[in-house]
Amino acid sequence: MVVKGYPRLSETFIAQEILGLEEAGLPIQIWSLRKPTDGAVHELHRRIRAEVHYLPEYLYQGPVRVLRGLTAALRRPGFRAFAAQAWCDLKRDPSASRARRIGQSLVLAHELDPTIRHLHAHFLHTPASVTRYAALLRGDAFTFSAHAKDIWTTPDWEKREKIAASRWGVTCTRTGLAELRRLSPAEPVPRVELVYHGLDLARFPPSPAPAARRDGGAASDPVRFVSVGRLVAKKGFDDLLDALARLPPDLHWRWTHVGGGELKAALKAQAERLGLGARIDWRGALPQAEVIAALREADLFVLPCKEGDGGDRDGLPNVLMEAATQALAILSTRYAGVPEFVEDGREGLLVPPGDAPALSAALERLARDPDLRQTLGRAAERRVREDFSFEAGLRHLAARFEGTRTGEPAGPELVRFDPVRP
C-alpha cells in the first residue's frame, strides 16, 4: 500500500481498510511518501500489524538510497519503459514534485521485497505516480483507490494514462466514478468501480440517549454545534463563520471545531473580526475517542463543503457517517458526494455550497427545533447502520486483491458496495 502520509488522523478510512484486509488474511506492507505530522494516532492505527516504510520525502534527505535505487534500476528489464514514461511526464510537468516522485519510485522499486508483486496506491495523484513508476521498473501489477482531491486536481492526461496502465481501480463516490469512467478505456467490464468506504461500526459506541432539548433560548445552556474536518478551503468553514455571525442575538449557541489545517490562523482571525471568538472552541486534531466524545456532546453536526483551491473538493466525507453513528442531525451542502448519503429533509438539511445566508437560516431552524433534530438524527443513524457498514466493500476489495495476487479474474459473486435507497 503506497500512501501519501501515514499515520494521519484525517484518513481513518485508509487505516480501517488496511486493518480489515489484514484481518481477511492479506499480507500488507505500507510505504509512505512522507512521515507523519500529527501529534497523535488513533487506536485503529495501533491495531495494524503491517510494516511501515518511509520514502525520502525530499531526495536530498536520502541521496544514498536514491543512488542505490538508480543503480539497481539501470539493470532492470523495465528500465527503458520507466525512463520513457518518466521523461514524457517531466516534459509535460517539469516540476520539483514530479522529480521527487520519480526519485521516490527508484527507492521503492529497489527496497521493496521482491516477493511482493502487487502495488496499490491510495490517491490517484502523487502516490499513484510513485506506484506506477515503480511497477514499470519491477514489472508488477498496480491498482489504485481514488478519493477526492486527487480526482479533481490531477490533469486529464495523467488520470487517463494511469487508469489505462492500472489493473483496476476503485473510487468512493458516484461523482468521482463518473469522472474516472469518462477517462477510462472502453472495455466490456469497466476498469474503475464504485466501492464506498463505509464504517466499521464496531469502532463506534451506540448512540447516546436523546440529549437535553436545547433550543438556543437559554444563555446558560446554549445549543451546541460541532464540526470535524481539516481547516482547508473545501470544508467551507469561512462560510460557516459568516453564517454564525448572521444568527439572531437571542439564539444562544456554541461551536466546537475538531481538526488542524493550514487556515487555522486565518479562520481564527475571521472569528475574532466577527465577534465570535468567545463562542468557539478550537480543539485541534484529536484521536478517535476524543472525536466521538465531541460528537456525543453536540446537538448538530455541520460541514458546509464547497469547491476549494484549484478545483479541490471532497468525496463523501467519512465524518458525516461518523456523526450519524451518534444520531446527530447533519447540516451540509448539496455538493460532491454529500447527497449520496444525506437526503435533504431526511437525514439532515442541505443548502447550496458557498451560501452563508442559506446556511445561517438552516442553522437557526435546526437550533430552535430539537424535535426536528432528533428525527433527522435517528434517520441518519439508520442510514449509516443499514446501508454504510464497510463489510460489503471490504469483502469486494479483499477478493479483488486476492484475484490480482493469484492471477485469477474477479468472479461473478462479487457484489459492488453501492447502497441505493428503496
Buried (B, 14 or more C-beta within 10 A) or exposed (E): BBBBBBBBBBBBBBBBBBBBBBEBEBEBBBBBBBEBEBEBBBEBBEEBEBEBBBBBBEBEEBEEBBBBBBEBBEEBEBBEBBBEBBEEBEEEBEEEEBBBBBBBBBBBBBBBEEEEBBBBBBBBBBBBBBBBBBBBBBEBBBBBBBBBBBBBBBEEEBBBBBBEBBBBBBBBBBBBBEBBBEBBEEEEEBBBBBBBBBBBBEBBEEBEEEBEEBBBEEEEEBBBBBBBBBBBBBBBBBBBBBBBBBBEEEBBBBBBBBBBBEBBEBBBEBBEEBEBEEBBEBBBBBBBEEBBBBBBBBBBBBBBBBBBEEEBBBBBBBBBBBBBBBBBBBBBBBBBBBBBBBBBEBBBBBBEBBBBEBBBBBBBEBBBBBEBBBBBBBBBBBBBBEBBBBBBBBBBBBBBBBBBBEEEEBEEEBEEBBBEEE
